Amino acid sequence: SAVISQKPSRDICQRGTSLTIQCQVDSQVTMMFWYRQQPGQSLTLIATANQGSEATYESGFVIDKFPISRPNLTFSTLTVSNMSPEDSSIYLCSVRDSFSEQFFGPGTRLTVL
Amino acid sequence: GESVGLHLPTLSVQEGDNSIINCAYSNSASDYFIWYKQESGKGPQFIIDIRSNMDKRQGQRVTVLLNKTVKHLSLQIAATQPGDSAVYFCAESAFYSGAGSYQLTFGKGTKLSVIP
């Protein structure tokens, strides 16, 4: 299985600022995704990070708020822009290998004051 | 799709007993299903999966049952241990033409508490 690391593991930020979360995988993977998990809730897909092209966003999520980069097959970033307290969540990087199994990183716990 | 729930269902079991966690899925086109375990402060951990051409699959101490007729999935944990305490999520995978790829949709989750 792929080993996924995320930086930072947690952060406390002021409203109006932006935070970039990094996701690094130990092997090349076809698909990379970003999810949000609000406190006590399930996981919601934000977007699919596409290598070399713009990410594909789910309904309710837009590029201006959550810009995503994926420069290669092992790395992606998610930026949470112009943060408000409603953005306080766990943000999870996920990858899928060629056998359809999908794995998750440890998450980034974000608190916006 | 987005799963929303303010309160997680909770299942409390005695150590050594068997646990059964249930999940109803929504998309009849889903052809692959996964159970994840999420411990506090960690990301979801893959437990076991099953494809739609099967109705049962067994792993080490875990069994997944799939009933496509009623769109129901269950996870059975044998001889539940304190280390099994976590939130368990089911996820269904289906192809979304808009995205051009398979995507997971997660259930609401069930919190399993094991009583020593």
Interface residues (C-beta under 8 A of the other chain):
Chain A: S1 I4 M31 G40 Q41 S42 L43 T44 L45 T48 T56 E58 G60 L92 R96 S100 E101 Q102 F103 F104 G105 P106 G107 R109
Chain B: E2 S3 V4 G5 L6 H7 L8 Y32 I34 Y36 G41 K42 G43 P44 Q45 F46 D49 F89 A91 S93 A99 G100 S101 Y102 Q103 L104 F106 G107 K108 G109
